[in-house]
């Protein structure tokens, strides 16, 4: 089969899955206050596998293992740091089982590495030597478990993102870099996402500086994810000035209601597909999918989208 790299070189469109954690939660599985969906691999493996299978049947060519929030430093917040390697290995195995059960064509498995600290932490991202070692352990565990690539998700801080990207690149696997953004108070400039303290937009790093600093670290593709649909294009404009490789885009959609992690006013699948078509035609995006709030129905709409 043609590799992902070959398909990107041929300017093909690659279809990712949609939100994994929010889709698990939508099906009635409780999420942990600190580790979010990380424990569902352990507590509800059948439901996690079913989510992966449903995305594959909807058309996803790349599915993301449930490892977004399972780095050791996050699991330590609930005294389960010692289970980090086993839990990440199991998450990848569940994704492989889903592929075996549902795939009729080529499907690749991505490991997720994110900027997420324990959710009850007051910090936007985690940093420090222990965290750096935790990311390195996660990257090596994902590679050993057999993922085909690593996606670094919600990159929005120079110190944190540098650790995550360096760890992912060190495995030798293809790495896709996902930045998360928001608009500055002037409605023109693009800033890195701040969601724990959204009133302090001024504390968010300038997105141009972030991309210029992190792009030399490597990666096969880079783009915008976990960003509201309407804010994707301004961020892609900035990214395009400082990144010449393949581009990705997968938005979050809807209004998040805590503490239940419910999403309301979600963009319809057809409306979302229309937005994605703009990203492809205007900005040369090749890797598309969905993030929080999207589900298999959004991926199915993208599969049937005529891109040209």
C-alpha positions in Angstrom: 0.0 0.0 0.0 1.1 3.6 -0.6 2.4 5.2 2.6 0.9 8.3 4.1 4.0 10.2 3.0 3.6 9.0 -0.6 -0.1 10.0 -0.5 0.8 13.5 0.8 3.5 13.8 -1.9 0.8 13.1 -4.5 -1.4 15.9 -3.0 -4.0 13.4 -1.9 -6.6 14.3 0.8 -6.2 12.2 4.0 -9.2 11.8 6.1 -8.7 11.7 9.9 -11.3 10.7 12.5 -13.3 13.1 14.6 -13.4 13.8 18.3 -12.5 10.6 20.2 -12.9 11.7 23.9 -16.1 13.7 23.3 -17.6 10.8 21.3 -16.8 8.4 24.1 -18.5 10.7 26.5 -21.5 11.2 24.2 -22.1 7.5 24.5 -22.6 7.6 28.2 -19.1 6.8 29.4 -18.1 9.0 32.3 -14.9 11.0 32.0 -12.4 11.6 34.8 -12.1 15.1 36.4 -8.3 15.0 35.9 -7.5 12.5 33.3 -10.5 13.1 31.0 -11.0 10.1 28.7 -7.7 8.5 29.6 -9.1 5.9 31.9 -11.8 4.8 29.5 -9.3 2.5 27.9 -9.2 0.6 31.2 -12.8 1.0 32.3 -14.8 0.9 29.0 -12.5 -0.7 26.3 -15.4 -2.0 24.2 -16.9 1.5 23.9 -13.5 2.9 23.0 -13.1 0.3 20.3 -16.6 0.9 19.0 -15.9 4.6 18.6 -12.8 3.8 16.5 -14.7 1.3 14.4 -17.5 3.8 13.7 -15.0 6.3 12.5 -13.4 3.7 10.2 -16.8 2.8 8.8 -17.5 6.5 8.3 -14.4 6.8 6.1 -11.5 7.7 8.4 -8.1 6.7 7.0 -6.3 7.6 10.2 -7.7 6.9 13.6 -6.3 8.3 16.8 -5.6 6.0 19.8 -7.0 7.2 23.1 -3.7 8.5 24.4 -4.4 12.2 24.5 -4.4 12.3 28.3 -2.4 9.3 29.3 1.1 10.7 29.8 2.6 9.7 33.2 2.5 13.2 34.6 -1.2 13.4 34.0 -2.0 9.9 35.4 0.1 10.8 38.5 -2.7 13.2 39.5 -4.9 10.2 40.3 -2.0 8.0 41.6 -1.9 5.9 38.4 1.5 7.0 37.0 2.8 3.5 37.3 0.2 2.3 34.8 1.2 4.7 32.1 3.0 2.3 29.8 0.5 -0.5 30.1 -2.4 1.9 29.5 -0.9 3.4 26.4 0.0 0.0 25.0 -3.6 -1.1 25.6 -5.0 2.0 23.9 -3.0 1.3 20.8 -4.0 -2.4 20.8 -7.7 -1.4 21.0 -7.2 0.8 17.9 -5.6 -2.1 16.1 -8.5 -4.4 17.0 -10.9 -1.8 15.6 -8.9 -1.6 12.4 -9.0 -5.4 12.1 -12.7 -5.5 12.7 -13.8 -2.6 10.5 -11.3 -1.7 7.8 -11.9 -2.6 4.2 -9.0 -0.4 3.0 -5.8 1.1 4.3 -6.1 2.6 7.8 -3.3 4.1 9.9 -3.1 4.5 13.6 -1.9 7.7 15.2 -0.7 8.1 18.7 -1.8 11.4 20.4 0.5 13.5 22.5 -1.0 16.6 24.0 -0.2 19.7 26.0 -2.9 18.7 28.6 -2.0 18.9 32.3 -4.3 17.3 34.9 -7.6 19.1 34.2 -7.9 20.5 37.8 -4.4 22.0 37.6 -4.4 25.8 37.4 -1.7 25.6 34.7 -2.5 25.9 31.0 0.2 23.4 30.1 2.7 21.2 32.0 6.5 22.0 32.0 9.6 20.9 33.8 12.2 18.1 33.7 9.8 15.5 35.0 7.2 16.4 32.4 9.8 16.3 29.7 10.8 12.7 30.8 7.1 11.8 30.8 6.6 12.9 27.2 9.7 11.0 26.1 8.4 7.9 27.8 5.0 8.3 26.1 6.5 8.8 22.7 8.7 5.7 23.1 5.7 3.7 24.4 3.6 4.6 21.4 6.3 3.7 19.0 6.9 0.3 20.7 3.1 -0.3 20.7 3.2 0.0 16.9 1.5 3.3 16.0 2.1 4.5 12.4 2.6 8.1 13.3 2.3 10.6 16.2 0.1 13.7 16.3 1.1 16.4 18.7 -2.1 18.0 19.7 -3.0 21.4 21.2 0.5 22.9 20.8 0.2 26.4 22.2 3.2 27.1 24.4 6.8 27.2 23.3 8.3 25.4 26.3 5.7 22.6 26.4 5.4 22.2 22.6 9.2 21.9 22.3 9.3 19.0 24.7 6.4 17.2 23.0 7.6 17.7 19.5 11.2 16.7 20.3 10.0 13.5 22.0 7.8 12.6 19.1 10.4 13.3 16.4 13.0 11.3 18.3 11.0 8.1 17.6 11.7 8.4 13.9 8.0 8.1 13.1 6.1 10.6 11.0 5.0 13.5 13.2 2.0 15.8 12.5 1.9 19.0 14.6 -1.5 20.4 15.6 -1.6 24.0 16.9 -4.6 25.4 18.8 -5.5 29.0 18.4 -8.0 31.8 19.1 -8.4 35.4 18.0 -6.9 38.3 19.9 -9.1 41.0 21.4 -8.6 43.1 18.3 -10.3 40.4 16.3 -7.5 40.5 13.8 -4.4 38.9 15.3 -4.1 35.2 16.0 -3.1 34.0 19.5 -2.4 30.6 20.9 -5.4 29.1 22.6 -6.0 29.8 26.3 -9.0 27.9 27.7 -8.5 27.6 31.4 -8.4 31.4 31.8 -10.1 32.7 28.7 -10.4 36.2 30.1 -6.6 36.6 29.9 -6.1 36.5 26.2 -3.2 38.9 26.6 -1.2 36.1 28.3 -1.4 33.9 25.2 1.7 33.7 23.0 1.5 35.3 19.6 0.8 32.6 17.1 3.4 33.8 14.6 6.1 33.6 17.2 5.0 30.1 18.1 5.1 28.8 14.6 8.4 30.4 13.7 10.0 29.0 16.8 8.6 25.5 16.6 8.7 24.8 12.8 12.5 24.1 12.7 11.9 21.2 15.2 10.6 19.0 12.4 7.4 17.2 11.5 5.9 15.9 8.3 2.7 18.1 8.5 1.4 20.9 10.6 -1.8 22.7 11.0 -4.7 23.9 13.1 -6.8 21.8 15.4 -9.0 22.1 18.5 -9.9 25.6 17.3 -13.4 27.0 16.6 -14.5 26.6 13.0 -14.5 30.3 12.3 -11.0 30.8 13.6 -9.3 28.1 11.5 -8.8 30.2 8.3 -7.0 33.2 10.0 -4.7 30.7 11.7 -4.0 28.9 8.4 -3.1 32.3 6.9 -0.4 32.8 9.5 0.8 29.2 9.3 1.2 29.4 5.5 3.7 32.2 5.9 6.0 30.1 8.1 5.4 26.4 7.1 6.0 24.9 3.7 5.1 21.3 4.4 1.8 19.5 4.3 -1.1 21.1 6.2 -3.8 19.7 8.4 -7.0 21.2 9.8 -9.6 19.7 12.1 -11.8 22.0 14.2 -13.7 21.8 17.4 -17.3 22.8 17.1 -20.1 23.9 19.4 -20.4 25.4 22.8 -18.7 23.4 25.6 -20.9 23.0 28.7 -19.0 22.0 31.9 -18.8 19.9 34.0 -20.6 17.4 31.8 -18.4 18.0 28.8 -21.5 18.4 26.6 -21.3 20.3 23.3 -24.3 22.3 22.1 -24.8 24.3 18.9 -22.5 21.9 17.0 -21.9 22.7 13.4 -23.9 20.3 11.2 -22.0 17.8 9.2 -22.9 19.4 5.9 -22.0 22.9 7.1 -18.8 21.6 8.5 -17.9 19.8 5.2 -18.5 23.1 3.4 -16.0 24.9 5.7 -13.4 22.1 5.2 -13.7 22.4 1.5 -12.6 26.1 1.8 -9.6 25.1 3.8 -8.6 22.6 1.1 -9.2 24.9 -1.8 -7.9 28.2 -0.3 -5.1 27.0 1.9 -3.9 23.7 0.4 -4.9 21.6 3.4 -4.5 17.9 2.8 -5.3 16.3 6.2 -8.8 16.9 7.5 -11.0 15.5 10.2 -12.7 16.7 13.3 -12.0 17.5 17.0 -14.2 18.0 20.0 -17.9 18.0 19.2 -17.6 16.3 15.9 -18.6 12.6 15.4 -18.7 9.9 12.8 -21.5 11.8 11.0 -19.1 14.7 10.3 -16.4 12.3 8.9 -19.0 10.6 6.7 -19.9 14.0 5.3 -16.2 14.7 4.6 -15.8 11.3 2.8 -18.6 12.2 0.4 -17.3 15.8 -0.2 -16.2 16.6 -3.7 -13.0 18.5 -3.1 -12.5 20.0 -6.5 
